[in-house]
Amino acid sequence: MNVVKGIYKGNSIKLLEPITAKQGIEVEVIFPNTVDKEVSFVNAMSQEIDRMNKGFSLGGGHYYQKREELHER
C-alpha cells in the first residue's frame, strides 16, 4: 500500500509525487474534514474578538480614591 498526497481541483486529483503503479487501477481517496474545523475556528475567533471589544467588568467604582487623595503633597 502506497500513501501519496495530492491536490484536489476540478473533480481530479493531482499527485504531489510520482508513483509506480498500473494504469487504471482502483484507488481510495480520503478527504479530511478541514472545512468543518475552519468554520468552527472562524466562529470561535469572531466570538473572542467580540468579547475583547466588549471587555469585562472587573469591579471597581466610586470607592477607589484618586491618586492625589492617597498621596498628600
C-alpha positions in Angstrom: 0.0 0.0 0.0 1.4 3.4 -1.0 0.3 6.6 0.6 0.6 9.6 -1.7 -0.6 13.2 -1.1 -2.3 15.1 -3.8 -4.3 18.3 -4.5 -8.0 18.1 -5.4 -9.0 20.5 -8.1 -11.9 20.4 -10.5 -13.0 16.8 -10.0 -9.5 15.5 -10.4 -6.6 14.8 -8.1 -3.0 15.8 -9.0 -0.4 13.7 -7.2 2.4 15.7 -5.5 5.0 12.9 -6.1 5.4 10.3 -8.8 4.2 6.7 -8.2 4.8 3.5 -10.0 1.5 1.7 -10.4 -0.5 0.1 -13.2 -2.7 2.4 -15.2 -6.4 2.1 -14.5 -6.1 0.6 -11.0 -8.8 1.5 -8.5 -7.7 3.8 -5.7 -9.3 5.0 -2.5 -9.3 8.7 -1.7 -9.9 10.1 1.8 -10.8 13.7 2.3 -10.1 15.3 5.8 -12.9 17.2 7.4 -11.0 20.5 7.3 -14.0 22.6 6.2 -15.8 22.0 9.5 -12.7 22.8 11.5 -12.1 26.0 9.6 -15.7 27.2 10.0 -15.7 26.5 13.8 -12.3 28.2 14.1 -13.6 31.3 12.4 -16.7 31.3 14.6 -14.7 30.9 17.8 -12.3 33.7 16.8 -15.1 36.1 16.0 -16.7 35.3 19.4 -13.4 36.0 21.1 -12.9 39.3 19.2 -16.4 40.4 20.3 -15.6 39.6 23.9 -12.4 41.6 23.7 -14.1 44.6 22.2 -16.9 44.5 24.8 -14.5 43.9 27.7 -15.1 42.6 31.2 -16.3 44.3 34.3 -13.6 43.7 36.9 -15.3 45.7 39.6 -14.0 49.0 40.8 -16.1 52.0 41.2 -16.5 55.2 43.2 -15.0 53.8 46.4 -11.5 53.9 44.9 -9.6 57.1 45.9 -7.8 59.3 43.5 -4.0 59.4 43.4 -4.0 62.8 44.9 -6.1 61.8 47.8 -3.9 58.8 48.6 -0.6 60.7 48.4 -1.0 64.1 50.0 1.6 66.5 48.9 
